[in-house]
Amino acid sequence: MASSSCNISPPIIPIFVFFLLVSSSFCPVRSSETGSLHAKNQTFRPEVELQKLKTIRELLNKINKPPIKSIQAILSYFAPLISPDGDIIDCVLLHHQPAFDHPRLKGQKPLDPPERPSGVNPNGMGGEDFQLWSMSGESCPEGTIPIRRTSEEDMLRASSVRRFGRKRPRRRVRRDSTSNGHEHAVGYVSGDQYYGAKASINVWTPRVSNQYEFSLSQMWVISGSFGDDLNTIEAGWQVSPELYGDNYPRFFTYWTTDAYQATGCYNLLCSGFVQTNNRVAIGAAISPTSSYNGGQFDISLLIWKDPKHGNWWLEFGSGVLVGYWPSFLFTHLRDHASMVQFGGEVVNSRAGGFHTSTEMGSGHFAGQGFGKASYFRNLQVVDWDNNLIPLSNLRVLADHPNCYDIEGGINRVWGNYFYYGGPGRNVKCP
């Protein structure tokens, strides 16, 4: 299985610090009509709407590559959480994936697996069957990769068709995240050179109040200043009604080399990330998930820089390579990272003038501990010599602790860990 169940509850050792961190941005969204209504009303739409639909179809032809096989996800059991039709997963030839639209990758083949960091614990999750689409019993053939098909409805939910699948550009990414609608509870390390990071991330299905908001839990590998030259590589799980049209947690990736302005995207929605695995669909729904006072499930992710070629690789579980970000995509990250962050983030749109009730993690505060609060465990970084090592200076920060908080600790079983999250709006977070 690609998930694990944990039965221990480590003691909590709070470590609080005030530090101004990088905050990411996300596009607000608009509601959409159904595809059938688009077809019925198309001839009655004003010229601008017809042009928008034409642009969308051109972009869809660019994003959705011709498959050799398509798989309809069977999601009836999860009907309240998943769109009625479920995802369509296209099996696309490796060399036809979006990454190879990039001028520097055209005509090339995916690279062979790199040397893994020494010290990687093989006792993690080993399988790829952690996604709902794979429960259909179907799989993509060797030589192909599974890609979640993007639909017209997906694009119509976005506020900007041109920037579909990208975070909102900003003139300057602030280190201060207290006034931009994005709220965090994170653990982080800085002040050294980092060549990768690893963590096991507890998966939940947090409630997201409206389509203008999201809730995610992820790792950030960061380099550059916090201005226009910010480089990040990101991976984890997210609930994003705008991007996916439902409220289920989904495995995702992101990258940027200019503070989310013109480069980068989610998943495989632009040329960049090169996928090499034929069983993991980036952007697909995760199953199982954790339940309050019930089973606890997490996904293990490792990002590290290949010492030979300099590319940044992504591994799921124990030895399941997903793919890599070519080093030429980046400026500062061509060398190393200067900060690594782990934790949760939500968007607070303050609809109606009140703080959002969008949940982070499990929707419960860190102090509730195992089985109730969400967690990150076994936090590690990769050093200059490609060794996976424990953190020596983990610091934690919750920028709105009455809404979402964090408590960190360390023990022999979980290594460095923290509990985090919260319900958002409550009597202390109006």
Phi, psi and omega in degrees: 000154179261030175215163181226153178247128185251143185235019180237154180231101185288154176295151182260129176240100183296137174224098184255146179206150176258117183214138179272123187244165176290141176236136179269168183233160181216148183288134168292165187229171176235155177287158182233162173269173178280162180301323182294324179291325176303314184294318184292321187263003187302316184291344182261001183278149176295165186302324182295324179289322177296320178294323178298316179296322178297317179297318179300315182293326176294318179292322178297322178295332179279320183284313184274108181277151181300122180272156170265350178197146176232143183236125176270120180294140177261105189232022187301325181296331183257027186308322180294341187251335185250149176303147189306322183274346183074177179282153166252123180256120178264133175268107186250138177304140184312312186279001176258357182295160186305329182305325186277008167282343181293134182306327182277356179245350182303133178080357180267171176243155176302147181286158175288160180303142181272178173288127180280153179299143175287146182095002177291127181279119183281003185267026177271201179280131188254340186266173178253002186275057179248010183238146185298324184297328182288347179287351177290346183088351178272159176210164178272140182293160173302145181088000177234168172231148177276128179233127176294124183290133176272134183252167176300322180296323177303314183288325181292339177285338184283147179287335180226113178297321182299327183254023180305133178082006180240156175281161183293131178289151179223146179295327177209130176277117183282147170282340180269117184257014188275350188231013185247011178086355178254128183238143191229155164221107191223153164253147184207159171229147178206176177089010180217183174256126185241139183241019177155176181203155180217145177197156168256126190246118178295130185254128178230181174237075182294148177285130175249124191294321182206171186291350179275357187236167174212166173223131181219161173225127190201175168251143173242127170252118197234143171209163183094178176280185178259029175256216186287351183260013182299128174250131173220150167237131187225144177203146179167215176233152181213149168250114185220095179302327180296314187281323188245346178080015178208187185238034180256145178292136184229141176291129183218163172226161174206157172206154171206155176236003180217043177059042173071017184281292185238349184248155172087170181186171170284142167054235181246033184275004173206173176283135182166274181294132178256111180274140180239353186259137183261010182236348180253122178256112179290130183097357180272157183291143181265140174209139003278177174234168182281158177227148183296124183062020180232209181296142179246129183230140177222161175245141181255127181234140176229127173242129178208157183268123178295118183298335185276310185255345178084002179282155180260117184260152177240127178239139176251138176064225182247091174089009179268100181284128179268319181160200185209156171262117179300142184298331184291348177294336192247167172253284181294323181284359170294336181259290182198173175264152178251352178207147172231132177239148175227139173149200187246155178213141174227161170258131178248100182277351180052047176300131181075006179087001180253158174298145181295153171259015172299131184273152172247134181065236180277348187090006181235151183291158184302324185296345179285342171073199189299137179087350181232312177268155177279157184217159162243138179222165180051052179285128181216163174230163178256130182269184186298336183259020178063038175253134175275119187230155177293158176285144179252346185215046180295129175240154182234151181212131168239116185279347173223071190296341175282347181253318179213132182230181185207141176221123185254164178191186180208139172208179186288333184272313183263356185058220173286134181208170168203152167261149184201169173122191179161174186271352189080232185304129175201184186299332179265357182226073188286000000 
